Amino acid sequence: MNKYTNVASRTAGIIAHLPVPQFMRNTLYTWFASSYNVNLAEIVDPVDSFPRFVDFFTRKIHPRPVDFSSNVLTSPADSKVLSFSEIKGNEVLLVKNINYDLIEFVTGRK
């Protein structure tokens, strides 16, 4: 991660933890949802119930069907793949400046 990306990431983290006034929550979170294609129908709690953006970002959603096919990788988060490459063996992955063995990354076990 270059120094500008690191600064932007830390700044976004600080902002995400600031309290959002009640009267701004519905407008802010609805705008964000519209901008980033967030499905508000999946959210368990009312959209204006999140006191900070980080709470909205880590919100609970209603259960979704899971495809258990052997050729499908299920992710616990909605996200966008920014890059990919072929993995051979138990290579080390770098994610947000943290190194993970492939097995540890996929299973959570060291």
N, C-alpha and C positions, 0 to 999 in steps of 0.2 A: 504494500500500500504506500503510495507516495505521500509526502508530508501534507499536500493540499487535501487529499482524500481523507487523511487521518484527522485533520483539523475540521473538515466539514462533517465527518462522522461524529466527532466529539461534540461539536456545536449542536448538531441535530439531537444528540442524546440529552444535552442540557435542556434544550427547548422542549423536548418531549416530556420531561419531568416537571415542567412548570404547570401550575394550576390553570385550568381554563375556566373563566367565569361561566356560571350556569347559563346566562342569557346568550352566550356565544357558541355553546357546544353543538346544538342542533345544526346551525349554519356551517360551522367549521367542519364537523365530522361528515355532514352530508356532502359538502363541497369536495372533501378529500375522497369520499367514497365514489362520487361521480367521476372525479379526475383519474382515479386508479382502478375503476371497475370493481369496487368492493360491493358484494351482494349484501345489502342491508337486511334482506329478508332472513338471512342465516343467523343474525345476531340474536342471542338469547335475551339480553337486557335492552332496555330502551336506549336509543342512540344518545340521548342527552344525560345519561346516568354516569358517564365516564369523567371523573374529575380532572384527569390529565390525558394528553394525547397518547402516552405510553399505555394507559389503561384501555383506550379504544383500540390501539394497535394490537394488544394482546388479549382481546375480547374472547369470551366464550361464544361458540357457535353451536347450532343444533347439529346432532350427529348426521354424518353423510354416509352413504353406502361406500364400502371399501371393496375394491377389486383385488381378490386374492390370487389372480392368475400368476403363474410362475414367471411370466415375462413382463410383469408390471412392478415398478418401484413406487411405493406409496410414501408420500411425504407428509409430515405432521404440520406443515405450514404451506400457505399459498405463497408462491414465490416465482421469480423469473430466473431462468438459467441464463447467465451472462457469458459463460464459456464452458467448453467441455473438451475432453481429450480422452484418448484410449488409456486405460489403466492396465498395467501388467503386474500381477502379483499383489502384494500388500503394500503398495507404494504409499508414500506420505503425501497427504493433501494439505494445502495451505488454505485456510478459510479464516478471513479476518485476522491475519497475522498469527494464527494458531495452527500448529502442525498436528495432523491426525493420521494414524494408520488407517487404511481403508476399512478394515474390519472394525476398529474402534469407532470410526465415524458412522458406519452403517448400523452397528449393533449397540453402541454405547458401552461395550465391554472392552477393557484393556487386554 
